Each structure stands twice: as structure tokens, then as C-alpha cells.
Amino acid sequence: MNELLAPIPGIDARLVSVLILVDGFRDSDDVNRLAKAVDLPVDGLDILFHGGFIDRKFKGSAAPAEGKMPTSAEPVAPVNATPARKLERFNALYAHLVEKTKALLGLRGFIYQLRIERASTLLELKALTEPIGMAIEKRHGVEIAKDFMRESERLAVAAIAERDI
């Protein structure tokens, strides 16, 4: 978890995105599917396991999806995104959170909207998705909350994958 809070040279920026996907609720197939959807390393789970960042026993194996064997245990170099692209990804997540919070929670979501506006980093925005998702689930049910969380996760992972840590 320290890798998510502070820049540590021991982990690649794209692997931090894979690490965020390992949340204790997803199995390895879900993590691999989400990682593949946003062009993260397909051998990310194995790299994280061998680096001691995760335990292989989290609801499934760390074998890559679709039976592909990892090509190497070396981390993939971070994506060199332009500042404009990084800002675009941050703004996409920000806009999604604001829009969905207003639409689904209305006045009850005012406190969350204030927290979203104060967030200045991707990790701060990412941290808000779970409490907002729980509030949406409480008000609208599991399916709408799952849709919100799925899209929020996709945007967060895409944005974090382009960071330079």
C-alpha cells in the first residue's frame, strides 16, 4: 500500500495501476481483463508477486488471462505521456465523478462534490470512488453502483497508467 501513497523507485508507474486493481474483491482473471483493457502489462501480476508486492493467494492465481505466458519478469517502462494527455485523463475522471455524483446522489452528494473539487491528485480522486460508490449503492442499488465503480475504475487506471512516478 505504501507504493500507492509515495513514489518509490521499486515499482513502475504502470505496475502501480495493476496494484490498484488488486483490491481483495477481484480475482486474478478480473485484474488481467481490466489491465488488458487499458494496455497495462499482462504479466503485471507475476511481476508484482515476484517483487513481493502482492500475495498470489488473492482469489485465484496470478497466471495471465487467455493462457498467455509472461515474456519476462522485468517491469515495463512507464508510458511517456504528454502533460496535456495526463491532464486530459485526470479531467475525464474528475468530470465522471462530478457528473455521476450530481446525477445519482443530488443534494446528498454535496459533501462528495466538495471532496472531488479539493482533490488535486489522481490517487485522491481514486480514493473517493469507493465511498461514492457505496452511497450510490445505498440509494440506487447494486447494479447502478457496479456500473459507476466499473467506469470509475477504468478511468482511474487509464489515468494512473500514464503517470510518471
Residue frames relative to the residue before (quaternion, step in Angstrom):
aa qw qx qy qz dx dy dz
M 1.0000 0.0000 0.0000 0.0000 0.00 0.00 0.00
N 0.5755 0.5925 -0.3844 0.4122 3.61 1.10 -0.54
E 0.5915 0.5846 -0.3667 0.4170 3.59 1.12 -0.63
L 0.6614 0.5110 -0.3023 0.4583 3.56 1.15 -0.61
L 0.7255 0.4599 -0.2418 0.4513 3.58 1.09 -0.61
A 0.8074 0.1265 -0.0493 0.5741 3.59 1.02 -0.64
P 0.5083 -0.6412 0.4674 0.3348 3.58 -1.05 0.67
I 0.0035 -0.7842 0.6181 -0.0541 3.54 -0.68 1.16
P 0.4672 -0.7147 0.4353 0.2854 3.59 -0.71 0.98
G 0.5716 0.6411 -0.3732 0.3507 3.62 1.18 -0.29
I 0.7841 0.2626 -0.1562 0.5401 3.61 1.15 -0.22
D 0.4801 -0.6850 0.4939 0.2373 3.50 -1.02 0.98
A 0.6157 -0.5780 0.3908 0.3663 3.61 -1.09 0.68
R 0.6754 0.4835 -0.3091 0.4633 3.59 0.93 -0.80
L 0.6392 0.5122 -0.3318 0.4680 3.59 1.12 -0.57
V 0.5524 0.5752 -0.4006 0.4511 3.60 1.14 -0.46
S 0.6309 0.5297 -0.3292 0.4616 3.58 1.03 -0.77
V 0.6432 0.4907 -0.3194 0.4934 3.59 0.99 -0.77
L 0.6373 0.5366 -0.3239 0.4483 3.58 0.99 -0.83
I 0.6253 0.5337 -0.3330 0.4617 3.58 1.04 -0.73
L 0.6347 0.5420 -0.3274 0.4429 3.58 1.07 -0.70
V 0.6349 0.4911 -0.3279 0.4981 3.60 1.16 -0.54
D 0.1049 0.8517 -0.4971 0.1284 3.53 0.11 1.32
G 0.6065 -0.5728 0.3591 0.4185 3.60 1.22 0.08
F 0.6992 0.4280 -0.2690 0.5056 3.58 1.25 -0.22
R 0.6946 0.4413 -0.2650 0.5025 3.58 1.11 -0.67
D 0.3564 -0.6786 0.5812 0.2732 3.54 -1.19 0.52
S 0.7189 -0.4662 0.2915 0.4253 3.56 -1.26 0.22
D 0.6068 0.5536 -0.3652 0.4381 3.61 1.06 -0.61
D 0.6437 0.5085 -0.3164 0.4764 3.59 1.01 -0.80
V 0.6465 0.5168 -0.3175 0.4628 3.57 0.94 -0.88
N 0.6717 0.4912 -0.2991 0.4670 3.59 0.91 -0.89
R 0.6399 0.5236 -0.3251 0.4591 3.60 1.00 -0.81
L 0.6773 0.4776 -0.2912 0.4779 3.60 0.89 -0.90
A 0.6402 0.5241 -0.3254 0.4577 3.58 0.98 -0.81
K 0.6589 0.4998 -0.3080 0.4703 3.57 0.95 -0.86
A 0.6319 0.5644 -0.3351 0.4121 3.61 1.00 -0.78
V 0.7783 0.2765 -0.1624 0.5398 3.60 1.08 -0.62
D 0.5510 -0.6769 0.3584 0.3314 3.56 1.20 0.68
L 0.3290 0.6994 -0.5524 0.3122 3.56 0.85 1.01
P 0.6678 -0.5101 0.3353 0.4259 3.62 -1.15 0.38
V 0.4165 -0.7195 0.4980 0.2466 3.60 -0.82 0.99
D 0.6954 0.4176 -0.2818 0.5124 3.58 1.19 -0.34
G 0.2699 0.8148 -0.4764 0.1908 3.58 1.26 0.37
L 0.6513 0.5178 -0.3282 0.4471 3.60 0.95 -0.81
D 0.6575 0.5002 -0.3137 0.4681 3.57 0.97 -0.80
I 0.6374 0.5188 -0.3261 0.4670 3.58 0.98 -0.82
L 0.6706 0.4896 -0.2973 0.4714 3.59 0.93 -0.90
F 0.6355 0.5257 -0.3322 0.4576 3.58 1.02 -0.77
H 0.7041 0.4641 -0.2679 0.4660 3.58 0.82 -1.00
G 0.6620 0.4873 -0.3029 0.4823 3.57 1.18 -0.50
G 0.5120 -0.6733 0.3998 0.3531 3.58 1.29 -0.11
F 0.4731 0.6967 -0.4286 0.3274 3.60 1.22 0.28
I 0.7857 0.1351 -0.0881 0.5972 3.62 1.17 -0.50
D 0.4108 -0.6558 0.5707 0.2747 3.51 -1.37 0.28
R 0.5010 -0.6856 0.4416 0.2897 3.58 -0.77 1.00
K 0.6468 0.5765 -0.3146 0.3876 3.60 1.14 -0.48
F 0.4462 0.7069 -0.4598 0.2997 3.62 1.17 0.24
K 0.7953 -0.3353 0.1846 0.4701 3.61 -0.06 1.26
G 0.8262 -0.0059 -0.0331 0.5624 3.60 0.60 1.00
S 0.5859 -0.5826 0.4288 0.3654 3.52 -1.29 0.12
A 0.5122 -0.6331 0.4812 0.3244 3.54 -1.28 0.18
A 0.3479 0.7442 -0.5038 0.2671 3.58 1.18 0.36
P 0.5178 -0.6569 0.4432 0.3223 3.60 -0.88 0.84
A 0.5935 -0.5829 0.4267 0.3548 3.55 -1.17 0.62
E 0.8243 0.2523 -0.2067 0.4627 3.54 -1.33 0.46
G 0.5996 -0.6299 0.3487 0.3495 3.59 1.11 0.58
K 0.4309 0.6929 -0.4800 0.3223 3.61 1.16 0.29
M 0.3312 -0.7312 0.5631 0.1966 3.53 -0.96 0.88
P 0.5090 -0.6433 0.4591 0.3410 3.59 -0.96 0.72
T 0.4601 -0.7041 0.4739 0.2606 3.55 -1.06 0.76
S 0.7986 -0.0781 0.0482 0.5949 3.59 1.08 -0.60
A 0.4703 -0.6680 0.4948 0.2963 3.54 -1.25 0.28
E 0.4884 0.6559 -0.4372 0.3743 3.59 1.26 0.19
P 0.5044 -0.6472 0.4701 0.3253 3.60 -0.97 0.77
V 0.4718 -0.6488 0.5217 0.2904 3.51 -1.20 0.66
A 0.5337 -0.6324 0.4503 0.3355 3.58 -0.98 0.79
P 0.5452 -0.6274 0.4301 0.3523 3.61 -1.00 0.70
V 0.5358 -0.6022 0.4863 0.3373 3.51 -1.21 0.61
N 0.2860 -0.7474 0.5734 0.1756 3.57 -0.91 0.91
A 0.0227 -0.8218 0.5678 -0.0412 3.54 0.17 1.30
T 0.5083 -0.6231 0.4943 0.3302 3.51 -1.18 0.58
P 0.6282 -0.5373 0.3893 0.4064 3.60 -1.14 0.45
A 0.6233 0.5428 -0.3445 0.4451 3.59 1.04 -0.72
R 0.6633 0.4962 -0.3076 0.4682 3.59 0.98 -0.82
K 0.6268 0.5298 -0.3350 0.4627 3.59 1.01 -0.78
L 0.6609 0.4987 -0.2975 0.4754 3.56 0.96 -0.89
E 0.6209 0.5480 -0.3306 0.4526 3.57 1.04 -0.79
R 0.6708 0.4904 -0.2929 0.4731 3.60 0.95 -0.88
F 0.6293 0.5207 -0.3247 0.4769 3.58 1.01 -0.84
N 0.6844 0.4934 -0.2825 0.4565 3.57 0.87 -0.97
A 0.6104 0.5463 -0.3553 0.4502 3.61 1.07 -0.65
L 0.6667 0.4760 -0.2965 0.4909 3.59 0.94 -0.85
Y 0.6317 0.5391 -0.3185 0.4571 3.57 0.95 -0.91
A 0.6894 0.4821 -0.2824 0.4611 3.60 0.80 -1.03
H 0.6304 0.5335 -0.3317 0.4560 3.58 1.00 -0.82
L 0.6774 0.4910 -0.2977 0.4599 3.59 0.85 -0.95
V 0.6620 0.4999 -0.3120 0.4632 3.60 0.89 -0.89
E 0.6805 0.5089 -0.2916 0.4392 3.57 0.82 -1.04
K 0.7162 0.4486 -0.2611 0.4666 3.58 0.78 -1.01
T 0.6210 0.5324 -0.3512 0.4557 3.59 1.03 -0.69
K 0.6609 0.4918 -0.3044 0.4783 3.59 0.92 -0.87
A 0.7130 0.4831 -0.2663 0.4328 3.56 0.78 -1.05
L 0.7880 0.3637 -0.1770 0.4642 3.57 0.85 -0.95
L 0.7799 0.3214 -0.1814 0.5055 3.59 1.07 -0.58
G 0.2651 -0.7962 0.5088 0.1920 3.58 1.19 -0.39
L 0.8365 -0.1174 0.1170 0.5223 3.55 -0.95 -0.90
R 0.5941 0.5748 -0.3615 0.4312 3.60 1.13 -0.57
G 0.6978 0.4694 -0.2659 0.4713 3.56 1.18 -0.49
F 0.3407 0.7808 -0.4744 0.2218 3.58 1.26 0.11
I 0.6498 0.5104 -0.3206 0.4632 3.60 0.91 -0.87
Y 0.6489 0.5032 -0.3195 0.4729 3.59 0.98 -0.80
Q 0.6291 0.5317 -0.3383 0.4550 3.58 1.01 -0.76
L 0.6317 0.5156 -0.3318 0.4744 3.58 1.01 -0.74
R 0.6577 0.5056 -0.3069 0.4665 3.58 0.97 -0.84
I 0.6225 0.5281 -0.3378 0.4685 3.58 1.04 -0.76
E 0.6707 0.5071 -0.2986 0.4515 3.58 0.90 -0.91
R 0.6825 0.4795 -0.2842 0.4728 3.60 1.08 -0.65
A 0.5437 0.6310 -0.4040 0.3780 3.59 1.16 -0.45
S 0.1174 -0.8189 0.5606 0.0373 3.54 -0.83 1.00
T 0.7388 0.3175 -0.2169 0.5535 3.60 1.26 -0.08
L 0.6473 -0.5206 0.3934 0.3939 3.53 -1.28 0.37
L 0.6615 0.5140 -0.3159 0.4454 3.56 0.95 -0.82
E 0.6161 0.5256 -0.3482 0.4721 3.60 1.09 -0.60
L 0.6477 0.4947 -0.3140 0.4871 3.58 1.00 -0.80
K 0.6446 0.5290 -0.3168 0.4519 3.58 0.94 -0.91
A 0.6503 0.5290 -0.3147 0.4452 3.58 1.01 -0.81
L 0.6546 0.5235 -0.3174 0.4435 3.60 1.12 -0.51
T 0.5474 0.6552 -0.4033 0.3292 3.60 1.12 -0.48
E 0.6680 0.5165 -0.3196 0.4300 3.60 0.92 -0.79
P 0.6960 0.4414 -0.3165 0.4697 3.67 0.74 -0.84
I 0.6234 0.5139 -0.3480 0.4756 3.59 1.06 -0.66
G 0.6388 0.5318 -0.3174 0.4565 3.58 0.99 -0.82
M 0.6503 0.5015 -0.3192 0.4730 3.60 0.99 -0.78
A 0.6422 0.5096 -0.3238 0.4723 3.61 1.02 -0.75
I 0.6411 0.5089 -0.3182 0.4783 3.58 1.04 -0.77
E 0.6369 0.5229 -0.3263 0.4631 3.58 0.99 -0.80
K 0.6480 0.5273 -0.3113 0.4529 3.57 0.97 -0.84
R 0.7428 0.4188 -0.2197 0.4739 3.57 0.99 -0.86
H 0.8364 0.2285 -0.0731 0.4929 3.60 0.88 -0.95
G 0.6164 -0.5667 0.3578 0.4134 3.59 1.17 -0.20
V 0.7200 -0.4987 0.3103 0.3697 3.49 -1.37 0.38
E 0.6757 0.5241 -0.3205 0.4076 3.62 0.81 -0.92
I 0.6692 0.4740 -0.3041 0.4848 3.59 0.89 -0.85
A 0.6371 0.5165 -0.3265 0.4698 3.58 1.02 -0.75
K 0.6336 0.5249 -0.3314 0.4618 3.61 0.99 -0.79
D 0.6436 0.5118 -0.3249 0.4671 3.59 0.96 -0.83
F 0.6435 0.5159 -0.3154 0.4694 3.58 0.96 -0.86
M 0.6904 0.4824 -0.2831 0.4588 3.58 0.84 -0.99
R 0.6335 0.5399 -0.3325 0.4433 3.60 0.97 -0.82
E 0.7020 0.4474 -0.2732 0.4821 3.59 0.84 -0.95
S 0.6277 0.5285 -0.3356 0.4627 3.59 1.01 -0.75
E 0.6542 0.5138 -0.3026 0.4652 3.57 0.95 -0.88
R 0.6442 0.5226 -0.3217 0.4565 3.57 0.94 -0.86
L 0.6859 0.4749 -0.2835 0.4728 3.58 0.89 -0.92
A 0.6540 0.5173 -0.3154 0.4530 3.59 0.97 -0.84
V 0.6759 0.4870 -0.2990 0.4655 3.57 0.87 -0.91
A 0.6399 0.5184 -0.3275 0.4632 3.59 0.98 -0.80
A 0.6775 0.4853 -0.2916 0.4696 3.58 0.97 -0.83
I 0.6865 0.4809 -0.2872 0.4636 3.58 0.89 -0.89
A 0.5985 0.5803 -0.3578 0.4207 3.59 1.09 -0.64
E 0.7175 0.4418 -0.2533 0.4753 3.59 1.11 -0.54
R 0.4868 0.6626 -0.4379 0.3636 3.59 1.24 0.03
D 0.2990 -0.6786 0.6264 0.2403 3.49 -1.31 0.37
I 0.1259 -0.7938 0.5915 0.0649 3.57 -0.57 1.10
